Amino acid sequence: MKQKTLSLLLLIQDDMVLLAMKKRGFGAGRWNGVGGKVEIGESIESAMIRESQEEIGVTPTIYKEAADLHLNVFFKEEPTMMNVTVYTATAWEGEPTESDEMAPTWFKKSNIPYDQMWSDDPYWLPDVLDGYYVHAEFKLNERDEIIWHKVTRRGATHHPSV
């Protein structure tokens, strides 16, 4: 089985969260955080910062690890384990700006467009937005439908100064 290591970042401001519409490539047409694959020799944290700079033009300055997700999926019709480290940021440099890959939009935490997101997001994202650390495992079929899942919520965490 192939393995992919990915980062994902959510910007949070008061009762709002920044999601971005993926415009091309894997996940096109879905709202998501910003992020992507970790390059050879790069740390997950460095990938998260690089991807946020490339995709929406911001550099997170106060952030925390908020979840680890393990998704057994079909990527390009091949079984793949996607290991995703999710971060949330409460401070950043720059203004979220549209790129050729992502179109960022602020959403109220109470009005997230789950019907236009990945099928696993409703299982873990609400807890992350409530400040909990989440460990989650998912198995999806060829149609991206969840056929098994396990989600563990840990105690609320705080945003350390980085």
C-alpha positions in Angstrom: 0.0 0.0 0.0 1.3 3.5 -0.9 1.8 5.9 2.0 1.4 9.7 1.7 2.3 12.2 4.5 0.3 15.4 4.3 -0.3 18.6 6.2 -3.5 20.6 6.6 -3.9 24.1 8.1 -7.1 25.9 9.3 -7.0 29.6 10.1 -9.3 30.5 13.0 -10.4 33.9 14.0 -13.1 34.3 16.7 -16.1 32.2 15.5 -14.8 32.0 11.9 -12.7 29.4 10.1 -10.9 29.9 6.8 -11.6 27.2 4.2 -10.4 27.2 0.6 -12.1 25.9 -2.5 -9.7 23.6 -4.3 -9.7 24.8 -8.0 -7.6 22.1 -9.6 -6.0 18.7 -9.0 -6.8 16.2 -6.2 -9.8 17.4 -4.3 -10.9 20.0 -6.9 -14.4 21.3 -6.2 -14.2 20.8 -2.5 -13.8 23.1 0.5 -10.8 22.2 2.7 -8.0 23.7 4.8 -4.8 24.5 2.9 -1.9 22.1 2.8 -0.5 19.2 0.8 2.2 16.6 0.6 5.4 16.7 2.6 8.4 16.9 0.3 11.5 14.6 0.7 13.6 16.0 3.5 10.9 18.4 4.7 9.2 18.3 8.1 5.4 18.2 8.4 5.4 21.6 10.1 7.6 23.1 7.3 5.3 21.7 4.7 2.3 23.2 6.4 4.0 26.7 6.4 5.2 26.3 2.8 1.8 25.2 1.5 0.0 28.0 3.3 2.4 30.5 1.7 1.9 29.0 -1.8 -1.8 28.4 -1.6 -3.2 31.5 0.1 -0.2 33.8 0.7 0.0 33.7 4.5 2.6 32.6 7.0 1.2 31.1 10.2 2.9 32.6 13.3 0.8 31.1 16.2 -0.3 27.6 15.5 -0.8 24.2 17.1 -1.1 20.6 16.0 -4.8 19.8 16.3 -5.3 16.4 14.8 -3.7 13.3 13.2 -5.8 11.6 10.6 -5.2 8.3 8.9 -7.2 7.6 5.8 -7.1 4.3 4.0 -8.4 5.5 0.6 -8.2 4.9 -3.1 -5.9 7.5 -4.7 -5.7 7.2 -8.5 -7.4 3.8 -8.1 -4.7 2.5 -5.9 -5.0 1.7 -2.2 -3.2 4.5 -0.3 -2.8 5.4 3.4 -2.9 9.1 3.8 -1.4 10.3 7.1 -2.5 13.9 7.6 -1.3 16.2 10.4 -3.9 19.0 11.0 -2.9 22.4 12.4 -4.9 25.4 13.5 -3.5 28.9 13.5 -4.8 31.9 15.4 -2.2 34.4 14.0 -0.4 34.8 10.7 1.4 37.3 8.5 -0.3 38.3 5.2 -3.8 38.4 4.0 -5.5 35.2 2.7 -5.4 35.6 -1.1 -6.7 33.5 -4.0 -4.1 31.6 -6.0 -4.4 29.4 -9.1 -5.0 26.4 -6.8 -7.2 27.7 -3.9 -9.9 30.3 -3.3 -10.1 31.1 0.4 -13.4 32.1 2.1 -14.2 32.7 5.8 -17.1 30.6 7.2 -18.8 30.8 10.6 -18.0 27.7 12.6 -21.8 27.1 12.8 -22.2 27.2 9.0 -19.5 25.0 7.5 -20.4 23.6 4.0 -19.8 19.9 4.9 -21.8 18.8 1.9 -19.0 20.2 -0.3 -16.1 18.8 1.7 -14.5 15.4 2.1 -16.8 12.8 3.7 -14.6 12.4 6.8 -14.6 16.1 7.7 -17.9 16.1 9.7 -16.5 13.4 12.0 -13.4 15.3 13.2 -13.6 19.0 12.2 -16.3 20.1 14.8 -14.1 18.8 17.7 -11.0 20.5 16.3 -12.9 23.8 16.0 -14.0 23.3 19.6 -10.4 23.2 20.6 -9.9 19.4 21.1 -7.1 17.3 19.7 -8.4 14.5 17.5 -7.0 11.2 16.5 -9.0 9.6 13.7 -8.8 6.6 11.4 -11.0 6.1 8.3 -11.4 3.4 5.6 -13.1 4.6 2.4 -14.2 2.6 -0.6 -13.6 3.4 -4.3 -16.4 5.9 -4.2 -14.9 7.9 -1.3 -17.6 6.6 1.0 -16.7 5.8 4.6 -17.0 2.1 5.4 -15.3 2.2 8.8 -14.1 4.9 11.2 -12.8 5.5 14.7 -12.5 9.0 16.1 -10.9 9.8 19.5 -11.2 13.2 21.0 -8.6 14.2 23.6 -8.8 17.1 26.0 -8.9 20.7 24.9 -5.5 22.2 24.0 -4.3 25.8 23.9 -2.5 27.7 21.2 1.2 28.0 22.3 3.2 30.9 21.2 5.5 29.7 18.5 
